[in-house]
Amino acid sequence: MKARVHVMLKNGVLDPQGEAVRHALGAMGFDKVEGVRQGKVIDLTLAEGSSEADVTEMCEKLLANTVIESYSIEML
Amino acid sequence: MKAAVVVFPGSNCDRDLAVAFEKAGFDVSMVWHKDSALPEGVDIVGVPGGFSYGDYLRCGAIAAQSPICKAVVEHANRGGYALGVCNGFQVLTETGVLPGALLRNAGLKYICRTVDLKVATSDSVFTEGYNAGDVIGIPIAHHDGNYFADADTVAQLQDQDRVAFTYADNPNGSIADIAGILSENRRVLGMMPHPERAADEGHGGTDGVAVFRALMGIVATA
């Protein structure tokens, strides 16, 4: 089984990389882009019987730094 | 007095930090990231700069889970002294020993130059050799030195006089110009600038020496 974890900087935390992408898109003529936030996608291959609670624990302990990041989990 | 300097795969300031401790009079031992205990009788642990584990996932995140870091956290929780510089500061925030986190520099560029730091408090074993308000020249060398903490945490750090150093001219976007912070018991210091790179005449400056000298004096009498 697989799980997909999305990690994003929390709202209110400056994302300078997202800002740089937004500027680049604007410079290319994509003038309708009002904001860009860049994050990470982490795919996990898990043994059968793994639960979403296991993945939550992984997120809390390592995959995300909850001081600055939020995460969401998709069990695939 | 005994200092231990942690070595992770990818550390690159470990020897510099060890030399700075030695010059101040400490017996220094190097400890490997896979060690699960600090040497007997260690007074202070240095967590050095570099790129532990290649900065994979987040700077300091994987190092913070290493066996030696569990021992470092226990040492700090027992009231032991610790100094984290640059990547070492990132590691200490990832372990939760110090609050906040270090983000990518606001200007997105790696910055390597000597900057002016203001000593924000002299009330710590690390900064007692300075006067509050002193401006010292200390090198920075980082890509992820943009200190962030929520407003309550920053207010708490300021109210408790736990901001050790601020940037005179903020190079990286750090909130409230914060360059270094102290733990609640004031025995753990994390800072992005490198005092160990300003600890010898050959470095072009010795403004960092006072950190190590003060430590030696105070730890010795503690």
Chai-1 contact restraints between the chains, C-beta under 6 A:
chainA,res_idxA,chainB,res_idxB,connection_type,confidence,min_distance_angstrom,max_distance_angstrom,comment,restraint_id
A,P16,B,R104,contact,1.0,0.0,6.0,A-B,restraint_1
A,P16,B,A106,contact,1.0,0.0,6.0,A-B,restraint_2
A,P16,B,L108,contact,1.0,0.0,6.0,A-B,restraint_3
A,A20,B,L108,contact,1.0,0.0,6.0,A-B,restraint_4
A,N65,B,R58,contact,1.0,0.0,6.0,A-B,restraint_5
A,N65,B,A101,contact,1.0,0.0,6.0,A-B,restraint_6
A,V67,B,A101,contact,1.0,0.0,6.0,A-B,restraint_7
A,I68,B,A101,contact,1.0,0.0,6.0,A-B,restraint_8
A,I68,B,F148,contact,1.0,0.0,6.0,A-B,restraint_9
